[in-house]
Amino acid sequence: MTDTKLKITAALAWCLAWGDERESLLPLPTLQKMQNAILNGQEVPAETREIVQQIKKLDGLSKRLDSLPFPSLADIKKDYPELWQQQTAIGLVYGGATKIKGYVFEASNLQDIRGASALLDRINLVDLPAFFGKVKDHSASQWLDKNFSGLKEALIPELIIYSTGGNILAFCPAAFVDDLANAIEKRYTEETLTANSCAVGASFRLLEIRLGLLKDPIEETFWLEDYRKNYQQPLVKAYFGSPKTDAEIVELFKNRKSFNELAGKLASLFQQRRNGNEAGKESRPSRRYPPIFETHPYVVRDENQQRSAIAHITLIPGEPWFSETLVRKRLMGQLSKREFGPEQLPEWYTHLNLDWKPGYVQSWVNQFEEFVHKSPNRYYQTVPKSTKIVEAQRTEEIGNYSDGFIAFIYADGNNMGGYIQKIQTPQEYTEFSQDIFEATKKSVFRALREHLNPYKLQNLANPDSKHRDGTWIHPFEIIAIGGDDVMLIVPANQALAIAQTIGEEFEKILLANNKTTYQITEKDILSNPVTCHRYQDPQNPPQPSQCQLSMSTGVLITSYSTPIYYAEKLTNQLLKSAKKKAKTLKEDFCYHGGTIDILALKSVTMISSNIQEFRESGLTKEQGKQTLKLYGAPYTLYEIGGLIKTIAALKESEFPRSQLYQIRSFIEQGKRTAILNYLYFRSRLNPEKEALLKKQFDNAWCPAKTNNGNIAPWMYESEDKVYETIWREMVDLYPFINGETVGSYQEGDREESLT
C-alpha cells in the first residue's frame, strides 16, 4: 500500500472501530494500537481484525469496478455481503472560510490585508489540523477540548483527507459530525471576529465510500442499467454527463457513483448553509447573517470606517484608531513580517490588555527563503554578503523597484472541477490536493526566484517610510497561496515574465511529479497545436498541451498608490476574462494550457465601469462592415512570451517614442490609415532595425490570411471576422519590459527547476 492508502485505511478503521456512539466501543489504547499497526504494516489487534479485513475487501471491490463486466447491484450484494451489512456509519465533514475577499480586502492598508490573509492561513493550515492532533500541544487542541467535550479523543491525523485551499474535508466518528462542523465554524468566528465560515457533515455506510449514495434496500439504487435506459433524459444528463458511446456511459457512471458523489452531496449542503437555508438538521440552526458588531453613529470608528474603535494607537505611525478586528489583523500582519516573535508581542498591543494570542504561522516569505536556499542561488547574486533582507512593508517599497509601478497578479486553476469529477476514492482526493498545493506554491517560488532579486530601497516619498531608505527587501508580497489560487503584488517591470513562468511551471511540476495522472493522452487533443496561437516563431514553435490542468491569470499594472480594493476588483475581472478565453480555446482548439489577461493603468480614473464594458465601448470600433478591436488580450502563455520578445525588439529597434503614440492614435482612425502610417514610420528606421522589427512583429503577429504578406499592425481573426491589434498594449507595456528579462529560463535552469 502507498502511504496515502495506509492513512485512509487507518481513518476508515478508526471510525468503524469507534462505533456510532460518543463513547468508543473499544478501549482507546486498542484503537491506537490498531492505528499504529496499520500505518507500520504490522498485525492489528484481534478485536479490530474483522474491521480491517472489510476495508481490504473494499479495495478489492475497487479493482473489480475498474474491470469489465461492470458488476450489478445483485452481484455486489452477493459477493460483498459483509460490506453492505456493516451498520456502523462513517462521518464526513466539509467546511472552511467563505466570502474570503470581503474579509481580507475590507482594509485599505497592506499590513492589515497581509494580517487577515495570515490569520485565515493559520486557522486552515494550523488550527484545524491541530484539532486532529496533527500539530502537537497546540492551543487550538486545548481550545477544542474546552469547548467540545470528547471530540479531541475521537480525532486522529489520518482522518484529514485534505486541509488546503481554505477548506477542510475529513472523516470522523459518526456521533461527532455536528460537533466537528460546529467547532470549525466557531474557531473561525472566535479568532477573526468577522470572517464568515461554514461547515457541514453527514454519515455514510462503508460501502458508500466507494459506490456513492445507496438506498436501502440497495436494489432501489439508480444503477448502470437504469442509466443506460435513461441517459438522454435531461435530469439524468445534467447529473451524470452527456455520453456518446456505451464506453462513455460506463465511464461517466463510474466517475459519479463513487466517493465523488459523497463530496458532491456535502458541497450541496455547504452551499445551502452558506446561503442561509435550513440544511435539514434541527441540532444545527442556520446562521443566516455574518457576525455583526453593535455600533453607534457618534462612536469613533476604526481607520477602515467599518466598526467601533476600541483604542487610539499612538505608538504606531499615523496614530490609527483600531477596532478589535483590526487589532488582530495588524498584529498578525506584523507577526507574518517577523517584526517580532510570537512570544514577544509589541508594546502597542500589550497596552490594550487583550487576552487574544496571535499564534504562529510560517510566512510565505520565510518559506520562499527556505526554498531559495535549497536551490542554485542566483536570487541573491546582487546582494553583498551578510546583508539582512527583510519583507516589504508597503506597496510603495515594491514599486520602488520599478519606478513607482506595481502589478497585481491573480491566478486560478483551469479545469479543476472537471478533473475532480473523475476522482473516485478518498485517497485520490488526498493526493490531488497535495499535488495542486505543492505545484502552486513551487511555481510561484520559482517565478519569483528567477525574475527578481533583493532590492535596496532608495528615495522613498512617504514620510513614514523615509527611515527605510537603504534597507534591502524582498520586492514582492504574497497575499495568498491557497489550493490553486495565487494572489501576488510584484514590481511592474517583471510582472508578465512572472505570470508566464507561474503558468508554465505549474503544468511542468504536475507532469514531473505524476506524469500518468495529469498527462493528456488523447491523440486528437495533441494534434495541430499552432492554430490557437496568434504569435508565430519558427525558431521556437509552440509545444502542444501536455497537462490536463493549467492556470489562468489576471495581471493589473498600476501605480503603487492605487487603492488595493479597487485594484483587486479589476484584477479579478481580468482573471475571469482569462478563464473565459481558456474555456473558449479548449472548446475550439482543444487547448489545455494557461491564459493571461493584462491591463496597464496609468491613472486610477481610467476605468469607471468594468473592464469588459470599457473594451467593448471604448476599444471596439465598427468601420463599415469591419470590426476593429484595439486590443489583443487575453493571451496564451506562448503568446505572452512572444509579446515580451516583441516589445523588447521594439525597444532594440529604437522606434521613436513619439511615433509609437502616433501609431496608437492612427489605429483608431481605421485599418488602412494605421497600416500606411506604420509602414511609413518603419521604413525610416535603420535597415537592420527595420528587419528586426519586421521579423519580431510583422511576420510573428500579423501575417495575412490569403497571401504571403502581412497587415501590420493588425491581425485578422477569420472566425469572427475581426481585425485586432496588440499595438496599444505594446505601447502601454513598453516601459515595463526590460530587454535583459526577455524569456523565462535558460535551458539549464529548466532542468534544475524540475528537481
N, C-alpha and C positions, 0 to 999 in steps of 0.2 A: 504493500500500500504506500501511496505517496504521503508526505507529511500532512497535507491538507485533508486527505481522505481519512487519515487516522483521527484528526481533530473532529471531523464531522461524525465519525463513528462514536467517539467518546461523548460528544454532545448528545446524540440521539440516545445512547445507552444511559447517560446520566438522567435524562428526562423520564425515560421508561422505568428506570430503577427507583427513581424518586416516587413515582406514582401520581395520583390525581389529587391528593390532599396536601394541605400545608405542612403536615408532618411527614417526613420521609418514611417510606415503607421499610427500608433497610437502614441500619446504623450508618451515620455519616462516615466513619472510618472505612467501612466496607465499600461505600461509593467511591471514596478517594483512592482506595487500593485498585478498584476496577478502572478508574480514570488513568492512573499511572501505568497500569498493566497494558491497557490498550495503546497508550502513546509510546510505550517502550517495546511493544511487540511481545509481551510476556503473557503467561496464562492468567486469566481473570479469576476472581473468587468464584467458588462453586455456586453461590446464590445468584450470581449475575450471568452465569454461563449461557443460559437459555436466551436471555435478552440479547446478548452479543451475537448469538447464533442467528437470531431473527434478522438482525441488521445485516449480517453477511448474506443471508438469503435475499434481502432487499437488493444488495449489489448484484446477486445472480439474476434477479428479475430485470435489472437494468441492462445486462448483457443480452438477455432474451429479447427485450424490446428493440434492441438495435439490429436484430436479425429478422429474417423472414421465414415463415409467415408471421405476421403480427398477431399476438395472442388475443383471443376473445376474453370477455369477462368471465365466461364459464370456465375457460382454461385456467385463468389466474386464480379463481376461487378454488378450483380443484387442486391445482399444483402448489398453491401457497396458502393453505387454509390458516396456518398459524399467524400469517401477516394480517389477514382480514379479521381474524378473531381477537387480535390484540386490542383490548379495550382501552388501555391507558392512552390518554391524549398527550400530544406534544404541543407546547405553546410556541407561538411565533409572534414576535413584536417588531414593529417598524415605526421609526419616529425620527424627529430632528427639528431643526430650526426652520421657520417659514418667514416669508417676507424679509429676507436677509438684507436686501439692498436698502429697504426702508430704515432698518436699524443702523446699518453701517454708514450710510451716506446722509443721514439726517444732520450730521455735524459738518461744519464748513472747514474745520481745522484738520490738517493731515494727521496730526498726532492723535486726535480723537477717532478718526477713521481707522487708523492703524490699530488703536487700542480696542475698538469694537470688533474688528476682524480677529485680533489675537484672542479676545475673550471667547468668541464663538469657537475658534480653533481649539482653545484649551478645553472647553466643555466637550466638544465632539471627539477630539483625539486623545484626551487625557482623562477627564472626569467620567465619561460614560464607560470606557474600558475599565476604569478603576472600580466601577460597580461590580464587575465580573472578576475582580482580583487580578486583572492584567497588570495593574500598577500597584505594587505592594505598599501597605501602610500609607495610603493616600487619604487626604482629608475628605475626599468625595466618598470613599468607602465608609468612613466613620459617620458622615452625614446620612448615608443610606441606612446604616444600622440604627441610627437615632430616629429617623422619620418613617421607616418601613420595616417593622419588626419581622424578622425571619427571612427577609428577602436576600440578604447578603450571603447566608449559608447555602441558599438554593442556587447560587450562580457560580459558574467556573469560566475561565477564559475561553475554553473551547466552544462555548455556546455562541460566541460572536461570529456571525457569518461575514459581515463587514461593518466598519465604522469610519468610513472616509467619505469625503464629499459633502459633509454637513448632515449626514443621515446615518442611522444605525439599523441593522437588521440582525436579529438574534433569536435563538431558541431560548426557552426557559420552561421549567415545570409548569404544567397547565394551571395549577392553582394560583400562580403568581403573575399571570398575564396582565391583569388590571393593575397590580401593584407596580410592575416594571414600567408599564406605559405611563402611569401617574408619576413615577419617580423621574422619568425622562423630562416630562413637561415641567414638573416642579423645579428641577435643577436649573433649567434654562431661565425660568422666571425669577427664582431667588438670586441667581448670580448676575443676570443682566438687568433685572427690574422691568425692562420694557420690550425686550425682544419676544417675538411670537414663536411658539413651538407647538408641535402636535405629535402625538404618538398613539398608535392603535395596535390591537393584538387580537388573535384568535387561536383556537385549538384545533388540531388536526390529528387524524389517525396516522399510524406509522406508514401504512400503505399509500396514503395520500401524499406523503413526502416525495414519492416517485411517480405516482399516477395522477396527481392533481385532485381536484374536488370529486368526491364519490358520494353517491346516495346510499341510503340504507333502506331496503336491500340493494345490494350492489348492482343487481340486474337492471335496475331502473336508470342507471347512469347512461348518459348520452355517449355512445362509443363509436368506434370506427365504422361499423356497419351503418349506423344512423347517419354518420357524416357523409358517407358515400351516397346515400339516398337523398340527402338534403343540402349538399354543399352549394347549390345555386340559390338557396333561399337567402334573402338579404340579411336577416339577423345572423344566420349561420356564417355567411360570408364575412360579415363585419367582425365576428368573434374569432374565427379561425384563419381567414385569409381567402384569397381567390385562386384556387388551384386550376391548372390546365390539363394535367395528366393524373393518372392514378398514383404514380410515384410521388407527385407533389401533394396529393391528398393525404397519403400516409405520413409524409414528412411534416406537413403543417399540423396534422393531428398530434404527432409525437411531440412537436415543439410546444404545443399548447397544453396538452394533458400531461403535465409534469410539475415539478416544483415551481415552475414559472407561473402556473395558474394560481398557486397559493400566494405568491408575491403580488400577482395582479389583483387578487382579492383585497390584500392589505393596502395596496395603493389606492384602490377604490374607496375603502373605508377611510383612508387618510384624507382624501380629497373631501369626502363628506364632512368629516370632523373639522377640517381646516376651514371649510366654508360655513361652519356654524350649524350644520344639520345634525339631527339626532342619529347616532350610529347604532341604535337598537339595544343599548345596554343601560339599564336604569342605574347600575352601580357606578357609571361614569357620566355624570352630567356634562352636557356640551358646553364648551367655552365659546360663546358667540362673539365676544369682544376682546380686543387686545387689552393688556394691563393699562389702567387709567390712574393718573395721579391727581389728587384734588388740587385745585389752584384757585386763584382769585385775581380779578383784574388789576388790583392795586399792589399785588405782591411782586417783588423783584424777580425777574426770570433769569434763567441761565443765559450764557452767551449765544446759544442757539435759538433763544426765544421760544423754547419748547415747553419748559417746565419750571416750577417754582425753585428758585435758588435756595441752597441751604447755607452757603458761605461765600464770602468775598475773599479770594485767594490773593493776598498781596505779595506772596513770595514767588509768584510766577510772573515772568514778563507780560505786560499788558494788564495785569491785575484783574483776571476774569472773575465773573460770578459763575459758580458751579451748582447745578442740581446734583443729587446723589448719583443719578445715572451717568452724568457727565464726569463726575469724580472717578467713577470706576473705569470709564473709557480712557481718560487721561492717564490714570495710574497704570493701566495695562499697556498703554502706548509707550510710556517711559520705560516700563519694565522690558518690553519687547525690544527696545533700542538699547538695552543694557546701560541705562543711565544710573541704575542702582541694582543691587541684588535683591532677590525675593525676600530675604530676611532683613534688609536694610531699607525700610520704607523712607521716602523723602520727608523732610520736615513739614512741608505744606500739608501733607496728608495726616501725619501723626497729630498735628494740632487740631484736626477735626474730631478726634476721639471716636472714630467709627470702628466697629469691630470686624468689618469685612476684610478678608485677606485675599490678595490678587492671585495667589497660587503661581505656578510657573509653567510656561510652555516655551520650548526652544524656538527662537525667532527664525524666520526664513533666511535672514542674512547670515545667522550663525550656521545654519545648515548649508548654505551656499559656501561659506568659508571652508567648512569641513570637506565639501565636495571638491573644491578647487585644490586643496592641499593634497588630495589623493590622486590628482591627475597632473599631466605636464603643465607647468605653471606660467604660461605666457601672460596670464591675467595680471601678475604682479611685476612684470618686466620693467615698467616705467617708474616703479616706486623705490626710493632709496631704502637700503636695508635698515631694519629695526624701526621702521616708521609705523606709528599707530594709525590704523584705519578704522574709522567709525561710520555709523549709519548716517544717511542724510536725514535732516530734521524737518525740512520744509521743501516744497516744490521749487522754491527759488534756488535752492542748492543743487537740485537735479538740473534745473535749467541753466545754471552757471556753466555747465559742461558744454552747452550748445547755444550760446548767445541769447539766453533767456527763454528758449522754447523747449517744451517738453512734449512727450507723446503718451497718451493713454492707450494701453493695449488690453483688449478684452477678447479672450479666445475661448472657444467652446467646442466640444467634440461633435462630429457628424456621425450619423447612422448608429448612435449608441442604442436607441430604442429598438431599432430593427435587429441589432445583434443580440440584445438582451432577450428578445423573444425566442431566440434559439437555445438559450441556456436551459438545461433540463434538470440540473441537480444543485443542491446547496454547495457542493464542492466547486462546481464551475462558477457559481456566483462569487465565492471567496477568491478564487484565482483571478477572475475577471477584474474585480475591484482592486486587487493588489497590483495587477499588471497596469491598469489605467492610471492609478495614482502614481506609481513609480515612473511610468513613461511621461506623464505630465510634468512631474517635478524635475526629472532629469533633463527633459527637453528645454525647460525654462533655464535651468542652471547652465546648461551647455551654451545656450544662446547668449546669456549674459557674460559668460566667461570668454567667449570667442569675439564678441563685438565691443566690449567695454574694458576699461582699466580704471583703477582707483584714480581719483582726481583731487587736485589741490585747489581748494576754494580761494577765489580772489575777487575783490571789488564787489562784495555783496551790498545791495542797496538798502535792505531792511535794517533799520537801526538796531532791532533786537538780534540781528544775525552778525553784526559787524565783528563781534568778538570771535566769530568762527573763521574769519579770513586766515588763510594759511593752514587750515585743517584738511587732512586727507580723508576723503569719504568714499564709500561705495555709491556710485552715482545712479542709483535706481531705488525704487520702492516696490516690494512685492506686497500688494494689498491682500491677495488671497490666492492660494492654490488648493482647490478642493475637487477631488474626483477628476473630471475632465474640464474643469473651469479654471481660467487663469485671469487675474487682474493685476496689471503692472503699470508703473509710471517710469519711463525711461527718457534719456536725452533724445531730442527730436532728430538729431543727425545720425542716429543709429537705429531708429525705430523700425524702418522697413526691413533691414537686414535681420534684426532680432525677431520680428514677426515671422519672416520667411523661415528662419532656422528653427524656431519652435515648431512650426508646422511640419517641416521636413524630418526633424529628429523624432518627433512623436511617432511617426509611422515607422521610421527605421528601428527605434527601440522596441516597439511591439513585435516587429518581424524578427529582430535579432533574439529576443527573449523566448519567443514561442512561434516559430515560423509557420507551423502547420495550422495553428489555431486561427490566426488572423490573416493568413495568406489568401489572396484571391486565386481561385483555381480554374474558374470558367474561361475557356479559351476565347470565347467571343468577347468577353469583357476586356481582355488584354489586347485585342486587335485594334489597329489604326489609332494609336494614342495621340496623334498630332492634331487631329481635326478640331478638337475643342480649344486649342491654344491659338491665340491671335499672333503671338510672337514666334518667330522662326529664327533659329540659329543653327545652320548646317554643321558647325563645328561642335555644338553641344546640343544635340537633338533631345526633345523631351522623352523621358522614360515612361512606360505605361504604369498605371496604378498597380501597386502590388499588395497594399494593405486594405482590408475591408473598412477600417476606421481611419478617420482623419480629423483635422481641426480647421474650423473657420475662425477668422479673426477680424475684429474691427480695430482700426488704428486712427486715432484723432491726434493731429499735431496742432498745438496751440501754445499761447503764451503761458508762462508759469503762473500768471496772476488770474487766469480763467477760473471762475468758481468750480470747485470739484463736482458739486451736484449737477451743474449744467454740463460739464464735460462727460460725466458718467452717462447721462441720458443720451447724448449724441453718440458716444462710443457704443452704447447698447444698440442704437439704431443701425450703426454701421455693421455690427455683428450680425444682426438679423438680416441685413441686406446680403452679407457674405454667405450666410447659411442658405438663403433663398437661391443665390447663384449656384452654390454647390448642389442643391437639390435639382435645379434645372439641368445642370451639366450631367448629373448622374442619369436622369431620365432620358436626355437627348443623346449623350455620347458614352454612357456607362463610365463616366469619370468618377473615381472614388477619392481623389486627392483633395487637398485643402484649398481654401479660397481666402482672399483678403480684400476688405474694402477700406479705402483710405479717404480722409478728408483733412486738408490743411486749412486751419482757421487763422486769419491774420488779425481778426478782431472779434470780440465776444458778440457784437451785434450783427455779425454777418448773416446768421440764420435765425429768423424769428419764428419759422414754422418747423416742421420736421424735415429731415434730410430728403426723403423721397419727394415731398411736395416741392422743396427747393429745386431739386434736379428736374422735375417734370415741368415746373412753371418757368424757371429761370435759365435752365441749361439745355432745354429741348426746343428746337425751332422747326416749324413747318415752312418749307420753301418750295412752293408749287406742289408737286407730287412727291417730293423728297422730305424725309425726316432727318434732321441733323441732331445728333447727340454730342454736346460739347464736353463730354467726359467719357472715360473708359472703364471706370470702376464698376463693379468689383473685378479682381484679377485672380487667376490661378496662381499657385506657388511658382510655377515655371515662368509665368508672365511677370511676376514681381521681380524675379531675378533679372529678367530682360529689361524691365523698367529701370532698375538700378543701374544696369550697364549702359542703357541708352542715355540716361541723364548724365552719367559720368563722361560718356562720349561727347555729349552736347557741351559740357564744360571744357573738355580737351580740345574741341573744335574751335574754341574761342569765339563762339557765336555771340555777337554784341548783345548785351542785356537789353538795351533799348529796343532792339529788333525782336527779341523774344516776346516782349509785351505787345509790340505792334502786331505780330502774327496772331497773338491771342485775341486781339480786338478784331482782326480780319476774319477769324473763323466764325464770328457772329454775323458777318455780312454775307456769308454764303460759301458754298463749296468751291466754286471756280475762283472767286476772289482770293480765298485762302491759299489755294494751290498755286496760283500765279505769283502771289507775293512771297510765298515760302521758297519757290524755285528761284525767284529773283535774289532774295537775300542769301540763299545757299550758294548761288553761283558767284557771289562776291567774296567768298571765303578763299583762303589759300587752297590750291588744288588737293594737297594731301589732307587737309582738314575737311574739305568738301567730300572727299572719298570716304573718310572715316564716318562722317555723319550719314552719308547715303547708305553705307553698309549697316550701321547700327540702328538707324531709324527708318529710312525709306524702305530698304529691302527687308528688314526684320519685321516691321509692323504694317507696312502699307502697300503690299503687292496688290495689283489689280486682279480681279477675278477672271477676266476674259482675255487678257494678253500678258505679255512678259514685262509690262511697265509697272508703275506704281502711281498712287493717287495721294501721296503725302501732302499735307499732314493727316489725311483721312484714312479710315479703314471701312470696308463695306461689309455689313452683316447681311448676307443674302437671304437668310430665312425670314427675318423681319423687315428686310429692305430698308435698312437704316444705315446712314453714314455716321460714324463716330470717330472721335479723335482723342488721343491722350495728351495733346499738346498743352492744354490748360493745366492738367495735373503735373506735367513735367515742369512747367513754369512755377507752379506753386511749391513743388518739392525741390526745385533747383537749389535753394540754399541749404537743404538738409541732407544732401548726398555728397559725401566726400569721395574723391576718386580712389583713395587708398583703401576704402572699405568695400569696394565693389565685390560682389560674390559672397559666398558663405565661408567655406573652409578650403584649405589646401587638402589634397588627397590624403596626405599623411595624417592630418587632423581627423579626417573622416574615419580612417581605420581605427584610430585611438578612441574615437567617440563611441564606438560600438562595444568597447570592452567594459 
